[in-house]
């Protein structure tokens, strides 16, 4: 991607659009940043992949709908600033359009389909950077009834949708929807909490997608029969997967733990119980996948096959994997030492 100078330009504009949205002091300024971000991401999506054109068209139509609703609601909000009932309705429209932009349930239908047609690098941008501006704007205008509905539906759809998937892109998409539910729940307490959750989620997602991109894997069965140059690589790959699901010994459990503590302090016990139950379902299919790879379909080659991949990439992946595996213990050690 970065061998092409035009794509470097579009990537720079994409980052600039997000920064404009986040730093805007009016809704119209935020809308302008979202539009710049959208129009610069479309050329990046048009990659060599067969379904990239279809994915970019779906993404454009969905985001254009969300932007038009957002702009309409913003203008109506400015015109009818005196009536409290109409303001409530406009707040709900703005909030719904931002949920559609971020891919949260119940406005999630476009997200797995678009993910399926993208390259791994574009998938990473869609799952991490493209969520920053909508989530930041959502945190400014929290509409309580709708955010609780979105948390419940995102947790449930992210868990149940991933059960039947064989495509790794769709699996990561439904995992992202589930994590979005946790990020929205983190907004109840403070902005710092959801930003911390998003940072941990982005780090774990980057590690997983880096590995999938390196080995050019797209489906689950490719992971089982993939010729790893070392057993450590295979262990770290699936440890990362379990960390992304939030299994307690790994780093991915820490942000979930903080959100659990926050919801407990706010007496949202019923919502918390439901979210934890849905997370157990996501852990079920992650553990099922890992168990199959470790125990059932593992084989070793009798011949010494040298790896054709760059050792620098392997070192980077191993370092990230090590942090995601033992990061929780490192954080606790630093906390008690300081």
Number of C-alpha atoms within 10 A of each C-alpha: 12 9 7 8 10 13 17 14 13 19 20 13 19 25 17 17 23 26 17 19 26 19 13 16 10 10 19 15 15 23 21 18 24 25 19 19 25 22 17 20 24 18 15 23 26 20 16 10 11 12 18 21 19 16 22 22 15 16 22 16 12 18 23 16 15 21 22 13 17 25 20 14 22 20 13 15 21 12 11 13 12 10 10 10 11 14 19 12 14 23 19 20 21 25 24 23 24 25 25 23 28 26 27 29 24 16 19 21 13 17 26 20 18 24 26 21 23 26 22 22 16 18 20 20 17 20 25 19 13 22 20 18 24 22 22 19 19 21 17 11 12 16 17 11 9 13 22 16 13 22 25 21 21 30 29 23 21 28 26 18 18 23 16 10 16 13 16 21 26 23 25 25 26 27 24 25 29 30 26 29 25 26 24 22 26 27 22 20 16 12 14 11 19 25 18 16 21 22 14 19 23 19 17 23 21 20 21 23 20 19 19 18 13 15 15 13 18 18 16 16 16 13 22 18 13 14 17 16 16 10 12 10 16 20 15 20 21 21 21 25 25 27 25 29 27 22 20 14 16 22 27 26 18 21 23 22 12 16 23 21 15 20 19 14 11 11 11 14 13 10 15 20 13 14 23 15 14 21 24 15 19 28 20 16 20 23 18 11 18 21 13 15 21 15 9 10 12 13 14 11 9 6 6 7 10 7 11 7 11 9 10 9 13 15 11 13 21 18 14 19 25 16 18 25 20 14 18 17 14 12 13 11 11 9 9 7 7 6
